Amino acid sequence: MKETLKPMLEDWLLALCWGMDALSRPTLQRLTEPYEAWEHRRRFNNQLHYLARQGLMQRERRAEKLVYRLTESGRLAALGGRDPEPRWGRNWDGKWRMILFDLPTGRQTVRQQLLRWLRRHGFGYLQNSVWIHTDPLTDLAKALDDFRDDVESLTIMDAQCCAGYSNAAIVRGAWDFDEINKRYAAYLDSFGRRLPRFAGQQGGFVHASQWLRSERVAWEHAFSLDPLLPRVLWPRGYQGEAAWQLRRRILPAFAAQMTAHSAT
């Protein structure tokens, strides 16, 4: 669902997500008043209706007021499609799930589709035709049913490291954590300084819009590459948690600043 949203709608969804969480789900009118000046009042209602039609928000009428709330799908879309904390905190059974394939030359289109599917689901790249994952593939494997009886083209196996081989080496080889950490470090450097003050400043809402979009783009640049491995498999120097904790601080502060301005 998230891939179909326009950037402006993603910005709105992000602001609403953190604003509602930070302010105990206030009424939409109070939360979004500054954004109406920012994005124009008439367009705003259309955007909310669109998000509701997509199942990302739900509407409730209370005391003659219309209140919008994020659905779980909307919350995950605002977070980038995945919630990192439960992903990091999940248990790992010590088994690697491996997909091995050798598709015939005439099936290049299928091969490219498979590679995109593997990357989209967080698989690590060990060798040209060997990809791994930490989690059971019960649900994901359904997407590969066409290959179930064609083991010479593709098969799925559970595996563990033999004595003398390490899971840490597997992680280093399968995912580019140097690049992942570089992107997270750039996010920390860009947004780890004091949150700018937008409310009450000339052009404040325009600057707030630009800041919110740049934050989202920078976060997704790193987050989209991160497989969100269980904590036990984190490589040394992993920057994902530090970047996430920063995001948890600055976005509610941003929403609170905008909401406080709307009440004045």
C-alpha positions in Angstrom: 0.0 0.0 0.0 2.7 2.5 0.9 4.3 2.3 -2.5 1.2 3.8 -4.1 1.2 6.9 -2.0 2.5 10.2 -3.3 5.3 11.9 -1.3 3.0 14.6 0.0 0.6 12.0 1.4 3.5 10.1 3.0 4.5 13.3 4.7 1.0 13.7 6.0 0.8 10.2 7.2 4.1 10.5 9.0 3.1 13.7 10.8 -0.3 12.3 11.8 1.3 9.1 13.1 3.8 10.7 15.4 1.4 13.5 16.4 -1.3 11.2 17.5 1.1 9.0 19.4 2.7 12.0 21.1 -0.5 13.7 22.0 -2.7 10.8 23.0 -4.8 10.9 19.9 -6.3 14.4 20.0 -9.0 15.6 17.8 -7.9 16.0 14.2 -8.9 19.7 14.1 -6.5 20.7 16.9 -3.7 18.5 15.6 -3.8 19.6 12.0 -4.6 23.3 12.1 -1.1 24.4 11.2 -1.0 22.0 8.3 -4.1 23.5 6.8 -2.2 26.8 6.4 0.7 24.7 5.1 -1.0 22.5 2.4 -4.2 24.5 1.9 -7.5 23.7 3.7 -9.5 22.3 0.8 -6.8 19.9 -0.4 -6.3 18.7 3.2 -9.8 17.1 3.4 -9.3 15.4 0.1 -6.0 13.9 1.3 -7.6 12.6 4.5 -10.5 11.0 2.6 -8.0 9.4 0.3 -6.1 7.9 3.2 -9.3 6.6 4.7 -10.3 5.0 1.4 -6.9 3.2 1.3 -7.5 1.8 4.8 -4.7 3.9 6.4 -7.1 5.9 8.5 -10.6 5.5 9.9 -13.2 8.1 10.6 -15.3 8.3 13.8 -17.9 10.8 14.7 -17.8 11.9 18.4 -19.9 14.7 19.9 -20.7 16.0 16.5 -17.1 16.1 15.6 -15.4 14.0 13.0 -12.2 12.4 14.4 -9.6 10.5 12.3 -7.4 7.7 13.7 -4.6 5.8 12.1 -5.2 2.1 11.4 -2.5 -0.4 12.0 -1.8 -0.4 8.3 -1.5 3.4 8.4 0.9 3.3 11.3 3.2 0.7 9.6 3.1 2.7 6.4 4.2 5.8 8.3 7.0 3.9 9.9 8.3 2.8 6.5 6.4 -0.5 6.2 8.1 -2.2 9.2 8.2 -1.6 12.9 11.8 -2.1 13.9 11.4 -2.8 17.6 9.5 -6.1 17.4 11.7 -7.1 14.5 14.9 -6.5 16.5 13.4 -8.1 19.6 12.2 -11.4 18.0 13.9 -14.7 19.0 16.1 -16.5 16.5 16.3 -20.3 16.5 19.8 -20.4 15.1 18.8 -21.6 11.7 19.4 -19.9 8.4 16.7 -20.2 5.7 18.4 -20.6 2.4 17.0 -20.2 -1.1 19.2 -21.7 -3.8 18.3 -21.3 -7.5 19.7 -21.8 -10.9 17.1 -20.7 -13.4 17.6 -21.5 -17.1 18.9 -18.8 -19.5 15.5 -18.4 -21.1 13.9 -17.4 -17.7 15.6 -14.1 -17.2 12.4 -12.2 -16.5 11.5 -14.7 -13.8 15.0 -14.4 -12.4 14.7 -10.6 -12.1 11.3 -10.9 -10.5 12.7 -13.4 -8.0 15.7 -11.1 -7.2 13.4 -8.1 -6.6 11.2 -10.3 -4.4 14.2 -11.5 -2.3 15.5 -7.9 -1.8 12.0 -6.7 -0.9 11.7 -9.3 1.8 15.0 -8.7 3.4 17.0 -11.6 2.2 20.8 -11.5 2.4 23.0 -12.2 -0.7 25.6 -14.8 0.0 26.4 -15.8 -3.6 25.0 -15.2 -7.0 22.2 -17.8 -6.5 22.3 -18.3 -2.7 20.2 -16.0 -0.5 19.4 -16.3 3.2 16.9 -15.2 5.8 16.7 -15.5 9.5 12.9 -16.3 9.8 10.8 -19.4 8.8 9.6 -19.0 5.3 6.2 -20.7 5.7 4.3 -17.7 4.3 6.9 -16.4 2.0 7.4 -19.7 0.4 3.9 -19.7 -0.9 5.0 -17.1 -3.4 7.4 -19.7 -4.8 4.9 -22.5 -5.2 5.6 -22.6 -9.0 9.1 -24.0 -8.2 8.1 -26.5 -5.5 8.6 -29.6 -7.7 11.4 -28.1 -9.8 14.3 -28.5 -7.3 16.9 -28.1 -10.1 15.7 -24.6 -10.6 15.0 -23.6 -7.0 14.8 -25.1 -3.6 14.5 -23.8 0.0 16.5 -25.3 2.9 17.2 -24.8 6.6 20.9 -24.7 7.5 23.3 -24.0 10.4 26.9 -23.1 10.5 29.3 -26.0 11.0 32.0 -26.0 13.7 34.6 -23.4 12.9 32.2 -21.1 10.9 30.4 -18.2 12.5 27.1 -16.5 12.1 28.8 -13.2 12.4 30.7 -14.0 9.2 27.5 -14.9 7.5 25.9 -11.6 8.4 29.0 -9.6 7.2 28.9 -11.5 3.9 25.2 -11.4 3.2 24.3 -7.8 4.0 26.3 -4.6 3.3 26.3 -3.2 6.9 29.1 -0.8 6.0 26.7 1.0 3.6 23.7 0.6 6.1 25.7 2.2 8.9 27.0 5.0 6.6 23.4 5.9 5.8 22.3 5.8 9.4 25.3 7.9 10.4 24.3 10.5 7.8 20.8 10.5 9.3 22.2 11.0 12.8 24.5 13.8 11.6 21.7 15.6 9.8 19.0 15.3 12.5 20.9 14.8 15.7 21.2 18.5 16.3 18.6 20.6 18.0 15.2 20.5 16.3 14.7 23.8 14.4 11.9 26.1 15.5 9.2 26.4 12.9 6.2 27.8 14.8 5.9 31.5 14.9 8.7 32.0 12.3 8.2 33.7 8.9 7.6 30.9 6.4 7.5 28.4 9.3 5.1 26.0 7.8 6.9 25.9 4.5 10.2 25.2 6.3 8.4 22.6 8.5 7.2 20.8 5.4 10.7 20.8 3.9 12.2 19.5 7.1 9.6 16.7 7.5 10.1 15.5 4.0 13.9 15.6 4.2 13.7 13.6 7.4 11.5 11.0 5.9 13.6 10.6 2.8 16.8 10.3 4.8 15.3 7.7 7.2 13.9 5.6 4.3 17.3 5.8 2.5 18.9 3.8 5.4 15.9 1.9 6.7 15.0 0.4 3.3 18.4 -1.3 3.1 18.3 -2.7 6.7 17.2 -6.3 7.1 16.3 -5.6 10.8 18.1 -8.7 12.1 17.3 -10.1 15.5 19.5 -8.4 18.2 21.6 -11.5 18.7 22.9 -11.1 15.1 23.7 -7.4 15.1 27.2 -6.7 13.7 29.5 -4.6 15.8 28.9 -0.9 15.4 25.4 -1.2 14.1 23.8 2.3 14.0 20.2 1.4 13.4 19.0 1.5 17.0 20.7 4.9 17.6 19.0 6.4 14.6 15.6 4.9 15.6 15.8 6.3 19.1 16.7 9.7 17.6 13.6 9.5 15.3 11.4 8.6 18.3 12.5 11.8 20.0 12.5 14.3 17.2 9.2 13.4 15.4 7.0 13.7 18.5 8.8 17.0 19.3 8.0 18.2 15.8 4.4 17.3 16.1 4.1 18.8 19.6 5.6 22.1 18.3 3.2 22.3 15.4 0.2 21.4 17.7 1.2 24.0 20.3 1.3 26.6 17.6 -2.2 25.7 16.4 -3.6 26.3 20.0 -2.2 29.8 20.1 
